[in-house]
Amino acid sequence: MRRVMFLLRPSWFILAVVVVGFAYGCFTLLAPWQLSKNTSTEDRNARISASMAQDPVPVAELLGGDSATIDDEWRRVVAQGSYLPDSDVLVRLRSVESQPAYEVLTPFALGNGRTILVNRGYVRPVRGSEVPAIPAAPGGNVSLDARIRKSQGTMDGKEPFTDAGYQQVYFIDAPQVAAVTGLELEDVYLQLDAHQPGGLGVIPLPQLDAGPYLSYGLQWLAFGIMAPMGLGYFVWAELRERRKVKATRTDDETPLSASKSLAARYGRPR
């Protein structure tokens, strides 16, 4: 027991706490975070891949009951109705193909009396970050090919505001846009395909690869295992060094024989 009493010294105690805390964070926070992102990315990719082989359906079929579910996201749909005039909302601080952009949201009245938000695409800012001239959505009845998307949610401190004559938001969140516009909107939105009435710059689909999240998750698990092992190695090395020092002291303190003692004191006879 006395051999490991040095572990109670402040430096060793602090090191042990740091290592245990780091390993705990790896196993309970960092690795699960990356692995969950990998799972959600794979689920998204599976839904997009499945939608490629499915025929478009009327959007009203997915809005039966409360609203579309997560399993419906990315499904190809057809929407018939008309854009609501003078109701554009801009989504700021977006990036499309690694370039800054504003995305343009316009409410769309369906033939069944419901209203759904349509992401018409993106426009590039001018002169740095200024809002450019945005073409108005066409009037009258139109038919849209699009993909259904779930609302993104919001974050505290990112409230809507008005600038350059437009209501602007930071997220594509139908309930928040409904509060801004005073309209009753479905809790989903449509992302337009290419060459659609009122369409702007086409927002590309995500790349269908899992990304680095699985490897990152495995790396955090490995770090969580290696950190305690590293601590164990340093403890073992410290014990080994202490045994060496103790053995050296024992050899130095071995009593000399009588002849060696006399020789050490008076010198060897010639």
Disulfide bonds with the S-S distance in Angstrom:
none
